[in-house]
């Protein structure tokens, strides 16, 4: 039985302009935020459990900022 080759998943990256280039479009900024949200681990807490869907949520970023 031949050994199976494992396929490496490509990282889910969105093309972005260089960080040193300040001339970005709104779409570039949206891509940066989407990429950051997928890369970083955020803690989400429902502050009003009586309403599980449309509720008040607290989001804490890895840098401990609370939104």
N, C-alpha and C positions, 0 to 999 in steps of 0.2 A: 504494500500500500504506500503510494508516494506521500511524502510529507506535504501538508498544506502550507502555502505561503500566506503569511498574515499580511493583510493590507493595512498600511499605516494611514490613519485618518489625517487628512489635511486640516490644519488649524482653520477654524472659521474666521478668516480675516477679511476685512473690508478695506479696499485700497484707500489710502489716505495720502494727502500731500505731506511734504516734509514738515516736521515740527517747527522748523525755523522760518517757514513761509507763512506770513501773517495774512496773505491774500487768500482767504478761504471763502467758499460759498456757504450758504445756509445748509445745502445738502452735505457738504464736507463736515460741518459741525454736527449734523444729525448722525452721520456715519461714525464719528468719533464717540458720541454718546452711546450709540448702540453697541459699539465694540467694547467700550468700557463696562457697560452693563453686563455683557456676556462674559467678560474676563474676570471681573471682580465679584467677590462674594458679599452680598448685602444681607443684613438681617432685617426681616419684616415682621412687625408685630401688630396685630389687630387690637386697637385700643377700645373698641366697642363691640365685644363678641355677640351682642344681641343682633347685630346686623353683619352677617359674615361676608356679604358681597359688597354692597354699597356702604362702606363704613369709614371710620377714621383710622388710618394706618400710620405707623411710625416706621421709617426706613433709616437704618443706620449703615453708613458706608464703612469700608475697611479702615478709613482714617478716623473713625469714631464721630464723624459729623452726623447729626440727627436732623432728619427732614420730616 
